[in-house]
Amino acid sequence: MKTKNPLGQLKLAVPCQEKPVTDFLTASGTFQDGDLLLNKQGLRLISEDSSSQPPDVKDVDAQFTMEDFETVKIIGKGSGGVVQLVRHKFTGALFALKGIQMNIQETVRKQIVQEIKINQASQCPHVVVCRHSFYHNGIISLVLEYMDRGSLADIIRQVNTILEPYLAVLCKHVLKGLVYLHHERRVIHRDIKPSNLLVNHKGEVKITDFGVSAVLGSSMGQRDTFVGTYNYMAPERISGGSYDFKSDIWSLGLVILECAIGCFPYRQIGNDEGPLSFYELLESIVEEPPPSAPSDQFSPEFCSFISSCIQKDPHHRMSSLELLSHPFIKKFEDKDIDLGILVNSLDPPVNFLD
Ligand SMILES: Nc1ncnc2c1ncn2[C@@H]1O[C@H](COP(=O)(O)OP(=O)(O)OP(=O)(O)O)[C@@H](O)[C@H]1O
């Protein structure tokens, strides 16, 4: 008998030790984690060069303070905390402010430090930029680029399926973000899923949420301290093997296939009794042949793209750079497809400014 667990709610949290607040707060109320210092004035990174005395402190965003922003409304809630739409009082510019309470588990605190470090320095138009960050009154706040059309999860809730030409453009944007992360920053995102791909009215798609990302040393094989959904996790990660950038490619393939067929692909592999239970899902991902795009419903280029991503052996998956030149992406490149037309034709998501 199958457990009727909606797949979207499958979440696991690895229990962890909590550290006293004094371990990461200085006497002056500055949050400190390794080389990262954060307070009301903003973010500072201390140079790793220990020979410089006193430490070489690099002001990343000293020109802004928390008081410069006013709240417009709450636009979302994630596992880390609330996301608000805020306006910069002097310029009128809108931002998404992600606040994270500091009386949190150490794993979550580490994730947020990771998130700040990775995307405060982002130089890619397909990665959501963290413009500023603050620590004040027990809350870390990330001032993120505001994506006014919500996430891919919001879009597929409304349209159910996305046509190939739009998917090709969407894939191209995500792949450009992944090429930047994988090849320039050496970062594995590790949580590519529809709610982490944000969209704006210009039809731009950007990768967000670096809470569980990792900077690649050699290859990763340690047990993940992962908090989140396992739906899009590559088989080699589920089975505890070593993994690298290619695990993001598996996740991307599943996300794109879901957008094309209108449901999470592993529901199809299951039988008529409903969605797979958590353990059935993990078992299917690790043991069963991978899902594929039905060749009677989709173009050969699309089917080939999906199977270039969803290969159980990571060595058989293409890299983000190779996929950017895949025939499916190339097919629509000169067709002037505007994703903005699709997203602006939909009902505004909850995070829209009325
Ligand atoms: N930069 C942004 N611009 C606009 N809306 C955003 C932005 N970042 C987050 N949001 C909204 O806030 C919601 C919550 O985001 P958050 O990253 O905290 O959690 P999540 O990814 O949805 O869930 P989880 O924390 O479980 O991974 C998102 O689903 C999105 O609708």
The ligand as a MOL file (V3000), in Angstrom:
LIG
                    3D

  0  0  0     0  0            999 V3000
M  V30 BEGIN CTAB
M  V30 COUNTS 31 33 0 0 0
M  V30 BEGIN ATOM
M  V30 1 N 14.8120 37.8130 -5.5550 0
M  V30 2 C 13.5070 37.5810 -5.4710 0
M  V30 3 N 12.6160 38.3170 -6.1710 0
M  V30 4 C 11.2970 38.0850 -6.0730 0
M  V30 5 N 10.7380 37.1250 -5.3170 0
M  V30 6 C 11.5700 36.3440 -4.5930 0
M  V30 7 C 12.9920 36.5350 -4.6110 0
M  V30 8 N 13.5670 35.6150 -3.7960 0
M  V30 9 C 12.5550 34.9080 -3.2810 0
M  V30 10 N 11.3520 35.3280 -3.7360 0
M  V30 11 C 10.0250 34.7930 -3.4210 0
M  V30 12 O 10.0430 34.3460 -2.0890 0
M  V30 13 C 9.7390 32.9400 -2.0400 0
M  V30 14 C 10.5620 32.3000 -0.9330 0
M  V30 15 O 11.9270 32.2710 -1.3290 0
M  V30 16 P 13.0450 31.4510 -0.5490 0
M  V30 17 O 14.2820 31.4660 -1.3900 0
M  V30 18 O 13.1550 31.9890 0.8360 0
M  V30 19 O 12.4300 29.9990 -0.4050 0
M  V30 20 P 12.0590 28.8350 -1.4800 0
M  V30 21 O 13.2110 28.6390 -2.4270 0
M  V30 22 O 10.7200 29.1410 -2.1070 0
M  V30 23 O 11.8980 27.6060 -0.5100 0
M  V30 24 P 13.0520 26.8330 0.3030 0
M  V30 25 O 13.6150 27.8190 1.2940 0
M  V30 26 O 12.3290 25.7140 0.9590 0
M  V30 27 O 14.0730 26.3890 -0.7180 0
M  V30 28 C 10.0640 32.4180 -3.4530 0
M  V30 29 O 9.3130 31.2750 -3.7710 0
M  V30 30 C 9.7250 33.6180 -4.3350 0
M  V30 31 O 8.3370 33.6010 -4.6430 0
M  V30 END ATOM
M  V30 BEGIN BOND
M  V30 1 1 1 2
M  V30 2 1 2 3
M  V30 3 2 2 7
M  V30 4 2 3 4
M  V30 5 1 4 5
M  V30 6 2 5 6
M  V30 7 1 6 7
M  V30 8 1 6 10
M  V30 9 1 7 8
M  V30 10 2 8 9
M  V30 11 1 9 10
M  V30 12 1 10 11
M  V30 13 1 11 12
M  V30 14 1 11 30
M  V30 15 1 12 13
M  V30 16 1 13 14
M  V30 17 1 13 28
M  V30 18 1 14 15
M  V30 19 1 15 16
M  V30 20 2 16 17
M  V30 21 1 16 18
M  V30 22 1 16 19
M  V30 23 1 19 20
M  V30 24 2 20 21
M  V30 25 1 20 22
M  V30 26 1 20 23
M  V30 27 1 23 24
M  V30 28 2 24 25
M  V30 29 1 24 26
M  V30 30 1 24 27
M  V30 31 1 28 29
M  V30 32 1 28 30
M  V30 33 1 30 31
M  V30 END BOND
M  V30 END CTAB
M  END
